[in-house]
């Protein structure tokens, strides 16, 4: 039996770690640390019907080896969804909450104490051979093992609006939806900054309550459109070749491109010209990609999860310079397709555009200022337009950990000025004081692993794989924590 497990974060990733740990390991106690209700993070605590999971049910299981667990939960509640359907986000939050209660009961039956701390974790420090976690309510909790499952919580603030932060007619982040709709009066003229998933969610919410929205972003690019995100079909074998690519000596971009193309063609033999559009105008491209999705001519969607999983394992093995080269080659295209819109929401968005409630600005504003009761927005060509409200929906800052080199504490919030960023993570997802040091009994799972697996860390399927692997490590005999004087970035 291991000692006391502390799980920081009780969203979907935290519940996956908890449930997998209960199944595979045996701790004296397990404590979840999060001020929110279990399973109800930023994304899955929403109840608005326009907010969908944007990914298929079969990639939203908490157990990567049981891909239909979420589907079984839905059907057990009288909801006849298929593995490839998308559902309102609240169902996923409710699923996480129920699986937590079930596994908490199982843990208690085995003699494990299950505890909750309804506060934010601020820092992790050494406590003998274990760890102490300082909480926002002034208390501390102690454990032998710590798993950090911090999610995406802090909305990005665009430079354009930094001087206006805190203004009542400026809202940062679309969630909670109830807050957004309360702050923005019906029939308002709204400047919406952002054009990816968060911004589309905001546009649907605002247009749905009768606002007139102008969407703008530096790129002006909208995500692509898909109908599903299934697990990789058995007939598509090309993505497995990613792991065979050399990690040094040659530029992998051309061969990686060939693997992508081969993967799509294995799913659909039609020419690529019939599965992708050459339209560059965002609205015409949205219309064309909706038509492709409706006709089933988008086999790329069937390889997206499998390719993401392979890349999540392969990219961190590359030398830094090669990894940067690969990311530069595929960054924009990868983001458009990895974060594609689900078809129902793409249709709603196009309907708002055609109905005049939503427009896409051709350029990004040069300046935004306050003039009386309105926002004055200056465009690069010298024109000025006025708006009643500005909403920023530019996504979220990835969770960042900081190390205090003086005492070795890891800070999740409120790090001292002299702290250094933890910017590396090994394949076992354990924190180390240095690249050659013994690993700590501290793991990172989910969005925080962006330092290792980049934007794929936000995909629940990837997080569930990580949760399974960490649970397997927790099932091994307890190891004493490293006696290095400090945690570190582990270069």
C-alpha positions as CSV (number, residue, x, y, z in Angstrom):
1,X,0.0,0.0,0.0
2,X,1.2,3.5,-0.8
3,X,0.6,6.4,1.4
4,X,-1.5,9.5,0.8
5,X,-2.3,10.6,-2.8
6,X,-3.1,14.3,-3.4
7,X,-4.8,15.1,-6.7
8,X,-4.7,18.8,-7.6
9,X,-7.7,19.6,-9.8
10,X,-11.1,17.8,-9.9
11,X,-12.2,18.4,-13.5
12,X,-12.4,15.6,-16.0
13,X,-8.6,14.9,-15.9
14,X,-8.5,14.9,-12.1
15,X,-11.4,12.4,-12.0
16,X,-9.7,10.2,-14.6
17,X,-6.6,10.1,-12.4
18,X,-8.7,9.4,-9.3
19,X,-10.7,6.6,-10.9
20,X,-7.7,5.0,-12.6
21,X,-5.7,5.2,-9.3
22,X,-8.6,3.5,-7.4
23,X,-8.7,0.7,-10.0
24,X,-4.9,0.1,-10.2
25,X,-3.3,1.3,-7.0
26,X,-4.0,1.2,-3.3
27,X,-3.4,4.3,-1.2
28,X,-4.1,4.9,2.5
29,X,-6.0,8.1,1.4
30,X,-6.8,10.1,-1.7
31,X,-7.6,13.8,-1.5
32,X,-9.0,15.9,-4.4
33,X,-8.1,19.6,-4.2
34,X,-10.3,22.0,-6.1
35,X,-12.8,24.7,-5.1
36,X,-15.2,23.6,-7.9
37,X,-17.6,20.8,-7.8
38,X,-16.1,17.5,-9.0
39,X,-16.2,17.1,-12.8
40,X,-17.4,20.7,-13.3
41,X,-14.4,22.5,-14.7
42,X,-14.5,25.5,-16.9
43,X,-15.7,23.5,-19.9
44,X,-18.0,20.8,-18.5
45,X,-19.8,22.8,-15.8
46,X,-21.8,24.6,-18.5
47,X,-25.5,24.0,-19.0
48,X,-26.3,26.1,-22.1
49,X,-27.6,23.8,-25.0
50,X,-25.4,25.6,-27.6
51,X,-22.2,24.5,-25.8
52,X,-21.4,21.0,-27.2
53,X,-18.4,18.8,-26.4
54,X,-17.0,19.3,-29.9
55,X,-15.6,15.8,-29.8
56,X,-17.2,12.4,-30.1
57,X,-18.4,10.4,-27.2
58,X,-15.9,7.6,-27.8
59,X,-12.9,9.9,-27.2
60,X,-14.4,11.3,-24.0
61,X,-14.2,8.2,-21.8
62,X,-12.3,8.6,-18.5
63,X,-10.8,5.2,-19.2
64,X,-8.8,4.9,-22.4
65,X,-9.1,1.2,-22.4
66,X,-12.9,1.4,-22.2
67,X,-13.7,3.9,-25.0
68,X,-17.5,3.3,-24.7
69,X,-17.8,4.0,-21.0
70,X,-19.2,7.5,-21.6
71,X,-21.7,6.1,-24.2
72,X,-22.7,3.4,-21.6
73,X,-23.3,6.2,-19.1
74,X,-25.5,8.1,-21.5
75,X,-27.5,5.1,-22.5
76,X,-27.9,4.2,-18.8
77,X,-29.6,7.5,-18.4
78,X,-32.0,7.0,-21.3
79,X,-30.0,9.1,-23.8
80,X,-29.6,7.2,-27.1
81,X,-26.3,8.6,-28.4
82,X,-23.9,6.7,-30.6
83,X,-20.1,6.6,-30.0
84,X,-19.5,9.2,-32.8
85,X,-22.1,11.7,-31.6
86,X,-21.4,14.9,-29.8
87,X,-23.4,15.9,-26.7
88,X,-24.1,19.0,-24.5
89,X,-21.1,19.6,-22.3
90,X,-23.1,19.2,-19.1
91,X,-23.5,15.5,-19.8
92,X,-19.8,15.0,-19.6
93,X,-19.6,16.9,-16.3
94,X,-22.4,14.8,-14.9
95,X,-20.7,11.6,-16.1
96,X,-17.4,12.6,-14.4
97,X,-19.3,13.4,-11.2
98,X,-21.0,10.0,-11.2
99,X,-17.9,8.0,-12.0
100,X,-16.2,9.9,-9.1
101,X,-18.9,8.9,-6.6
102,X,-18.8,5.3,-7.8
103,X,-15.0,5.0,-7.5
104,X,-15.0,6.9,-4.2
105,X,-17.4,4.2,-2.8
106,X,-15.1,1.5,-4.2
107,X,-12.1,3.1,-2.6
108,X,-13.8,3.4,0.8
109,X,-14.9,-0.3,0.6
110,X,-11.2,-1.2,0.2
111,X,-10.2,0.9,3.2
112,X,-9.0,4.0,1.4
113,X,-10.1,7.4,2.9
114,X,-11.5,9.7,0.2
115,X,-11.2,13.4,1.2
116,X,-11.9,16.8,-0.4
117,X,-10.3,20.2,-0.1
118,X,-12.5,23.0,-1.5
119,X,-9.7,25.5,-2.1
120,X,-7.0,26.2,-4.7
121,X,-3.6,24.7,-4.4
122,X,-0.9,27.4,-4.3
123,X,2.4,25.6,-3.9
124,X,4.0,22.2,-3.3
125,X,6.9,21.8,-0.9
126,X,9.0,19.0,0.5
127,X,7.9,17.5,3.8
128,X,10.4,14.9,4.9
129,X,10.0,12.1,2.3
130,X,6.6,13.4,1.2
131,X,5.1,16.7,0.3
132,X,3.0,19.5,1.7
133,X,0.5,21.5,-0.4
134,X,-0.4,25.0,0.7
135,X,-4.0,26.0,0.0
136,X,-5.7,29.3,-0.7
137,X,-7.7,29.0,2.6
138,X,-4.5,29.1,4.6
139,X,-4.4,25.4,5.4
140,X,-1.9,22.8,4.3
141,X,-2.4,19.1,3.4
142,X,0.3,16.4,3.2
143,X,0.8,13.4,1.0
144,X,3.3,10.9,-0.3
145,X,2.3,11.3,-4.0
146,X,1.0,14.4,-5.8
147,X,-0.6,14.5,-9.2
148,X,-1.2,18.0,-10.8
149,X,-4.3,18.1,-13.0
150,X,-4.6,21.9,-13.4
151,X,-6.9,22.8,-16.3
152,X,-7.4,25.8,-18.6
153,X,-8.8,28.5,-16.3
154,X,-7.1,31.9,-17.0
155,X,-8.5,33.6,-20.2
156,X,-5.9,35.2,-22.5
157,X,-6.1,39.0,-22.4
158,X,-5.3,40.6,-25.9
159,X,-2.8,43.4,-25.9
160,X,-5.4,45.5,-27.7
161,X,-7.5,45.6,-24.5
162,X,-4.9,45.5,-21.6
163,X,-5.4,49.1,-20.6
164,X,-9.2,48.5,-20.3
165,X,-9.0,45.4,-18.1
166,X,-11.7,45.6,-15.5
167,X,-14.0,47.9,-17.4
168,X,-17.7,46.8,-16.9
169,X,-18.3,47.0,-20.7
170,X,-15.4,44.6,-21.4
171,X,-15.8,40.9,-20.7
172,X,-12.8,38.5,-20.7
173,X,-13.6,34.9,-21.6
174,X,-17.0,33.5,-22.7
175,X,-17.5,31.2,-19.6
176,X,-19.4,30.9,-17.5
177,X,-22.1,31.5,-20.2
178,X,-24.5,32.8,-17.6
179,X,-22.0,35.5,-16.6
180,X,-21.4,36.5,-20.3
181,X,-25.1,36.8,-21.1
182,X,-25.7,38.7,-17.9
183,X,-23.0,41.2,-18.5
184,X,-23.9,41.9,-22.2
185,X,-27.4,43.4,-22.6
186,X,-29.7,42.0,-25.3
187,X,-29.5,43.8,-28.6
188,X,-26.0,45.1,-27.9
189,X,-23.4,45.9,-30.6
190,X,-20.5,43.6,-29.6
191,X,-16.9,43.5,-30.8
192,X,-15.8,39.9,-30.3
193,X,-12.0,39.4,-30.2
194,X,-11.0,35.9,-31.3
195,X,-12.0,33.5,-34.0
196,X,-11.3,30.0,-32.7
197,X,-13.5,27.7,-30.5
198,X,-13.9,30.0,-27.5
199,X,-14.9,32.9,-29.8
200,X,-17.3,30.7,-31.8
201,X,-18.9,29.7,-28.5
202,X,-19.2,33.3,-27.5
203,X,-20.7,34.3,-30.9
204,X,-23.4,31.6,-30.7
205,X,-24.3,32.7,-27.2
206,X,-24.5,36.4,-28.0
207,X,-26.2,36.0,-31.3
208,X,-28.7,33.6,-29.7
209,X,-29.8,36.3,-27.3
210,X,-30.2,38.9,-30.0
211,X,-26.9,40.8,-30.0
212,X,-25.2,41.9,-33.2
213,X,-21.6,40.7,-33.2
214,X,-18.5,41.6,-35.2
215,X,-15.8,39.0,-34.8
216,X,-12.1,39.9,-35.3
217,X,-8.7,38.3,-34.8
218,X,-5.2,38.9,-36.0
219,X,-5.3,35.8,-38.3
220,X,-9.0,36.1,-39.3
221,X,-9.0,32.4,-39.7
222,X,-11.9,30.2,-38.5
223,X,-11.5,26.6,-37.5
224,X,-12.3,23.9,-40.0
225,X,-15.6,21.8,-39.8
226,X,-16.1,18.2,-38.8
227,X,-18.9,15.8,-37.9
228,X,-17.1,13.6,-35.5
229,X,-13.7,12.7,-33.9
230,X,-13.6,8.9,-33.7
231,X,-10.9,6.7,-32.5
232,X,-8.5,5.8,-35.4
233,X,-10.2,3.3,-37.7
234,X,-8.4,-0.1,-38.0
235,X,-8.0,0.4,-41.7
236,X,-5.9,3.5,-41.3
237,X,-2.4,2.3,-40.4
238,X,-0.2,5.2,-41.7
239,X,-0.1,7.3,-38.5
240,X,1.8,4.5,-36.7
241,X,4.7,5.3,-39.0
242,X,5.2,8.6,-37.2
243,X,6.9,6.7,-34.3
244,X,9.4,5.2,-36.8
245,X,10.6,8.6,-38.1
246,X,14.2,9.5,-37.2
247,X,14.5,11.9,-34.4
248,X,17.7,13.6,-35.7
249,X,19.8,14.0,-38.8
250,X,17.0,14.8,-41.4
251,X,14.2,17.2,-41.7
252,X,11.1,15.1,-40.9
253,X,8.5,17.6,-42.4
254,X,8.3,16.1,-45.9
255,X,7.9,12.6,-44.7
256,X,5.4,13.7,-42.0
257,X,3.4,15.4,-44.7
258,X,3.4,12.2,-46.8
259,X,2.2,10.3,-43.7
260,X,-0.7,12.7,-43.2
261,X,-1.7,12.5,-46.9
262,X,-1.4,8.7,-46.8
263,X,-3.6,8.5,-43.7
264,X,-6.3,10.6,-45.3
265,X,-6.3,8.5,-48.5
266,X,-6.5,5.3,-46.5
267,X,-9.7,6.6,-45.0
268,X,-11.1,7.9,-48.3
269,X,-9.6,7.3,-51.7
270,X,-11.1,10.4,-53.3
271,X,-8.5,13.0,-54.4
272,X,-7.6,15.5,-51.7
273,X,-8.9,18.3,-54.0
274,X,-12.4,16.8,-53.4
275,X,-11.9,16.7,-49.6
276,X,-10.4,20.1,-49.0
277,X,-11.4,23.6,-50.2
278,X,-9.1,26.2,-51.7
279,X,-11.3,29.0,-50.5
280,X,-9.3,31.7,-48.6
281,X,-12.2,34.0,-47.6
282,X,-13.3,32.9,-44.1
283,X,-17.0,32.9,-44.8
284,X,-16.8,31.2,-48.2
285,X,-14.4,28.7,-46.7
286,X,-16.8,28.0,-43.8
287,X,-19.6,27.5,-46.3
288,X,-17.5,25.1,-48.4
289,X,-16.3,23.1,-45.4
290,X,-19.8,22.7,-44.1
291,X,-20.7,21.3,-47.5
292,X,-17.7,18.9,-47.4
293,X,-18.7,17.7,-43.9
294,X,-22.3,17.2,-44.9
295,X,-21.3,15.1,-47.9
296,X,-18.8,13.0,-45.8
297,X,-15.8,14.2,-47.9
298,X,-13.5,15.0,-44.9
299,X,-11.7,11.8,-44.0
300,X,-9.1,13.9,-42.1
301,X,-11.5,14.0,-39.2
302,X,-11.2,10.3,-38.8
303,X,-7.5,10.4,-38.3
304,X,-7.3,13.5,-36.1
305,X,-7.4,11.7,-32.7
306,X,-5.0,8.9,-33.8
307,X,-2.5,11.4,-35.4
308,X,-2.7,13.6,-32.3
309,X,-1.9,10.7,-30.0
310,X,1.1,9.6,-32.1
311,X,2.4,13.2,-32.3
312,X,1.9,13.6,-28.5
313,X,4.4,10.6,-28.1
314,X,6.8,11.5,-30.9
315,X,7.2,15.3,-30.8
316,X,8.8,15.4,-27.3
317,X,11.5,13.0,-28.5
318,X,12.8,15.4,-31.1
319,X,15.8,17.8,-30.5
320,X,14.5,21.3,-29.7
321,X,15.5,22.8,-33.1
322,X,13.8,20.0,-35.1
323,X,10.7,20.2,-32.9
324,X,10.5,23.9,-33.6
325,X,10.9,23.3,-37.3
326,X,8.0,20.8,-37.3
327,X,5.8,23.1,-35.3
328,X,6.5,26.0,-37.6
329,X,5.6,24.0,-40.6
330,X,2.2,22.7,-39.3
331,X,1.2,25.3,-36.6
332,X,-1.6,27.1,-38.4
333,X,-2.9,24.2,-40.4
334,X,-2.7,21.9,-37.4
335,X,-4.7,24.3,-35.2
336,X,-7.4,24.7,-37.8
337,X,-8.1,21.0,-38.0
338,X,-7.2,19.9,-34.5
339,X,-9.6,22.5,-33.1
340,X,-12.3,22.2,-35.8
341,X,-15.9,23.1,-35.2
342,X,-18.5,20.4,-34.9
343,X,-21.0,20.6,-37.7
344,X,-24.1,21.7,-35.7
345,X,-22.3,24.7,-34.4
346,X,-20.8,25.5,-37.7
347,X,-24.3,25.6,-39.2
348,X,-25.6,27.8,-36.5
349,X,-22.6,30.2,-37.0
350,X,-23.2,30.4,-40.7
351,X,-26.9,30.9,-40.1
352,X,-26.1,34.0,-37.9
353,X,-23.8,35.3,-40.6
354,X,-26.4,34.9,-43.3
355,X,-29.1,36.4,-41.0
356,X,-26.9,39.5,-40.4
357,X,-26.4,39.0,-36.7
358,X,-22.7,38.0,-37.1
359,X,-20.0,39.5,-39.3
360,X,-16.4,38.7,-39.7
361,X,-14.2,41.8,-39.8
362,X,-11.8,41.8,-42.7
363,X,-9.0,43.3,-40.6
364,X,-8.0,43.5,-36.9
365,X,-8.5,46.8,-35.1
366,X,-5.6,49.2,-34.7
367,X,-6.9,50.7,-31.5
368,X,-9.8,50.5,-29.1
369,X,-10.7,53.5,-26.9
370,X,-13.5,54.6,-24.7
371,X,-15.6,57.5,-25.9
372,X,-18.5,58.4,-23.6
373,X,-20.8,55.4,-23.3
374,X,-19.3,53.6,-26.3
375,X,-16.2,51.9,-27.5
376,X,-14.5,53.5,-30.5
377,X,-12.8,51.0,-32.7
378,X,-10.2,52.3,-35.2
379,X,-9.4,50.1,-38.1
380,X,-6.1,50.1,-40.1
381,X,-7.7,52.0,-43.0
382,X,-8.7,54.9,-40.7
383,X,-12.4,54.0,-40.3
384,X,-13.9,54.1,-36.9
385,X,-16.9,52.1,-35.6
386,X,-18.6,52.2,-32.3
387,X,-19.7,49.3,-30.1
388,X,-21.6,48.9,-26.8
389,X,-19.5,46.0,-25.4
390,X,-16.2,44.2,-26.1
391,X,-15.8,40.5,-25.4
392,X,-12.4,38.8,-25.5
393,X,-12.5,35.1,-26.4
394,X,-8.9,34.4,-27.3
395,X,-8.6,31.1,-25.5
396,X,-6.9,30.3,-22.3
397,X,-3.3,30.5,-20.9
398,X,-1.9,27.0,-20.4
399,X,-1.3,26.2,-16.7
400,X,2.3,27.1,-15.8
401,X,4.4,25.8,-12.9
402,X,7.2,27.8,-11.3
403,X,10.1,26.6,-9.2
404,X,11.6,28.7,-6.3
405,X,15.3,28.0,-6.5
406,X,15.8,29.1,-2.9
407,X,13.7,26.4,-1.3
408,X,12.6,24.2,-4.1
409,X,8.9,24.8,-3.8
410,X,6.7,24.5,-6.9
411,X,4.2,27.3,-7.3
412,X,0.9,26.9,-9.1
413,X,-0.2,30.4,-8.2
414,X,1.5,33.5,-6.7
415,X,5.1,32.5,-7.5
416,X,7.8,34.8,-6.2
417,X,9.6,37.1,-8.8
418,X,12.8,35.0,-8.7
419,X,11.0,31.8,-9.5
420,X,11.9,30.0,-12.8
421,X,9.4,28.3,-15.1
422,X,9.2,24.5,-15.2
423,X,9.5,24.1,-18.9
424,X,10.3,20.4,-19.4
425,X,8.7,17.1,-18.5
426,X,10.1,13.6,-19.0
427,X,8.2,10.7,-20.6
428,X,7.0,9.4,-17.2
429,X,5.4,12.8,-16.5
430,X,7.3,13.1,-13.2
431,X,8.9,16.3,-12.1
432,X,12.7,16.2,-11.6
433,X,15.2,18.5,-9.9
434,X,17.4,18.2,-13.0
435,X,17.6,16.0,-16.1
436,X,19.8,13.5,-14.3
437,X,18.1,13.6,-10.9
438,X,15.9,10.9,-9.5
439,X,12.2,11.6,-10.2
440,X,10.0,13.1,-7.6
441,X,6.7,11.5,-6.6
442,X,5.0,14.4,-8.3
443,X,3.3,13.9,-11.7
444,X,1.6,16.3,-14.2
445,X,-1.4,15.1,-16.2
446,X,-3.5,16.9,-18.7
447,X,-3.3,20.5,-19.8
448,X,-0.1,21.1,-17.7
449,X,1.8,18.7,-19.9
450,X,1.7,21.2,-22.7
451,X,5.5,21.7,-22.0
452,X,5.8,18.1,-23.3
453,X,2.9,17.4,-25.7
454,X,1.9,20.9,-26.8
455,X,-1.7,21.7,-27.6
456,X,-2.7,18.0,-27.6
457,X,-2.6,18.1,-23.8
458,X,-6.1,19.6,-23.8
459,X,-7.6,16.5,-25.5
460,X,-9.4,14.3,-22.9
461,X,-8.3,11.2,-24.8
462,X,-4.6,12.1,-24.4
463,X,-5.2,13.1,-20.7
464,X,-7.0,9.7,-20.1
465,X,-4.0,7.9,-21.6
466,X,-1.7,9.9,-19.2
467,X,-4.0,9.1,-16.3
468,X,-3.8,5.4,-17.0
469,X,0.0,5.5,-17.3
470,X,0.4,7.5,-14.0
471,X,-2.0,5.1,-12.2
472,X,0.3,2.2,-13.4
473,X,3.3,3.9,-11.8
474,X,1.3,4.6,-8.6
475,X,0.5,0.8,-8.5
476,X,4.3,0.1,-8.1
477,X,5.9,0.0,-4.6
478,X,6.3,3.5,-3.1
479,X,9.6,5.1,-3.8
480,X,11.2,7.7,-1.5
481,X,11.0,11.2,-3.0
482,X,14.2,12.5,-4.6
483,X,16.6,14.1,-2.0
484,X,17.7,16.8,-4.5
485,X,17.4,20.2,-2.9
486,X,14.8,21.5,-5.3
487,X,12.4,20.7,-8.1
488,X,13.6,22.0,-11.5
489,X,12.8,22.4,-15.1
490,X,14.7,19.2,-15.8
491,X,16.7,20.4,-18.8
